[in-house]
Amino acid sequence: MLLTGQAEITIDAKQRLAVPSKFRSMLGEDETGWYCVPWPDGSILRLYPKPVFESQAGRLDDSLTAGSDASKIDQSFGMAEQLEMDKSGRVRLPKWHIDLVGMPTDVMVVGARNRLEIHPRAAWQASLVDRFRDMAALYERSERKQTEARS
């Protein structure tokens, strides 16, 4: 599954976000479950389709004697909330997530490969030109890291 593109959306007074149809069409026909995770980098919310989140979570090592970092990662799952999309394609975002990241009601929903990201609209639009200009260098660094990791 590859989620791409962006859409301007408004979170309503009941903390509902209408998942744009272009993103819903990229999901499997019966896929209605999401996991919402507040993310500190940019104060955003990440929406993972249920199968993606569960697959990624399953890749982490389990241990009865987890070290400090592993324990903190395990505890971070307490930040994730499972959401169900209604028949209108809306999810109710947890109020505490909205408050924690300071999310305004006017947002951009952005396809970010295997997830959707919810960004404050004004911040996303203000950074769009810089993101565009940094794209080539970002891909170069990523490719260089991948090449080094294979060596």
C-alpha positions in Angstrom: 0.0 0.0 0.0 1.4 3.4 -1.0 -0.3 6.5 0.3 0.5 9.6 -1.7 -0.8 13.1 -2.2 -2.3 15.7 0.2 -5.7 17.2 1.0 -6.9 20.2 3.0 -9.4 19.1 5.7 -11.1 20.5 8.7 -11.4 18.6 12.0 -15.0 19.2 13.2 -16.2 20.1 16.6 -16.5 16.4 17.6 -12.8 15.8 16.7 -13.8 13.9 13.5 -11.6 13.9 10.5 -13.0 12.8 7.2 -10.4 10.7 5.6 -10.3 12.0 2.0 -11.7 9.5 -0.5 -8.5 9.5 -2.6 -6.8 7.9 0.5 -9.7 5.6 1.3 -9.5 4.3 -2.3 -5.9 3.3 -1.7 -6.9 1.0 1.1 -8.3 -2.5 0.8 -12.1 -2.6 0.4 -12.8 -3.8 3.9 -10.1 -1.7 5.6 -11.7 0.6 8.1 -9.3 0.4 11.1 -6.5 2.9 11.8 -4.0 3.5 14.6 -3.5 7.2 15.6 -0.1 8.0 17.0 0.9 11.5 18.2 4.4 12.4 16.9 6.7 14.9 18.4 8.6 15.7 15.2 6.6 18.6 13.8 3.8 18.1 16.3 1.8 15.9 14.0 -0.6 13.0 14.2 0.2 9.8 12.2 -2.6 7.5 11.0 -1.5 4.0 10.2 -3.8 1.6 8.5 -4.4 -1.2 11.0 -2.5 -3.9 9.0 0.5 -1.7 8.5 0.7 -0.7 12.2 0.3 -4.3 13.4 2.9 -5.6 10.9 5.4 -2.9 11.9 4.8 -3.6 15.6 5.3 -7.3 15.1 8.8 -6.6 13.7 10.0 -5.4 17.1 11.7 -7.9 19.4 9.9 -9.2 22.4 11.8 -9.8 25.7 10.9 -10.4 29.3 14.0 -8.5 30.2 13.8 -5.6 27.9 16.4 -2.9 28.3 15.7 0.7 28.9 15.2 1.7 25.3 13.1 -1.4 24.5 10.9 -0.8 27.5 10.4 2.8 26.5 9.5 1.7 23.0 7.0 -0.8 24.4 5.5 1.9 26.7 5.1 4.2 23.7 2.4 1.8 22.4 0.3 3.4 25.2 0.3 6.5 23.0 -1.3 4.7 20.1 -5.1 4.7 19.9 -7.1 2.3 17.6 -9.7 4.1 15.5 -12.5 2.8 13.4 -13.7 4.7 10.3 -17.5 5.2 10.1 -19.7 4.7 7.0 -19.0 8.3 6.0 -15.2 7.7 6.1 -14.6 9.7 9.2 -12.4 8.8 12.2 -12.8 10.5 15.7 -9.3 11.7 16.7 -8.6 11.3 20.4 -8.9 14.7 22.1 -5.8 14.1 24.1 -3.8 13.5 20.9 -5.1 16.8 19.5 -4.3 18.6 22.7 -0.9 17.0 23.1 0.4 18.1 19.7 -1.6 21.4 19.6 -3.4 20.4 16.4 -5.6 23.2 15.0 -8.9 22.4 13.2 -7.5 23.4 9.8 -5.2 20.6 8.7 -3.4 19.0 5.8 -3.7 15.2 5.4 -0.5 14.0 3.7 0.2 10.6 2.3 3.5 9.5 3.7 4.2 6.2 2.1 2.7 3.6 4.5 0.7 6.1 6.6 -1.2 9.4 6.6 0.2 12.4 8.5 -2.0 15.2 9.8 -0.2 18.5 9.9 -1.4 22.0 10.9 -2.3 23.5 7.5 -0.6 26.8 8.1 2.7 25.1 9.1 2.6 22.6 6.2 1.9 25.4 3.6 4.6 27.6 5.1 7.2 24.8 4.8 6.2 23.4 1.4 8.7 25.4 -0.7 11.6 24.4 1.7 10.5 20.8 1.6 10.5 20.9 -2.2 13.9 22.5 -2.3 15.3 19.9 0.2 13.9 16.9 -1.7 16.8 16.0 -3.9 19.4 16.3 -1.1 17.2 14.2 1.2 16.9 11.4 -1.4 20.7 11.5 -2.0 21.4 11.1 1.7 18.9 8.3 2.0 20.4 6.4 -1.0 23.9 6.9 0.4 22.9 5.5 3.8 21.3 2.5 2.1 24.4 1.9 0.0 26.6 2.1 3.0 24.4 -0.3 5.0 24.7 -2.9 2.2 28.5 -2.6 2.2 
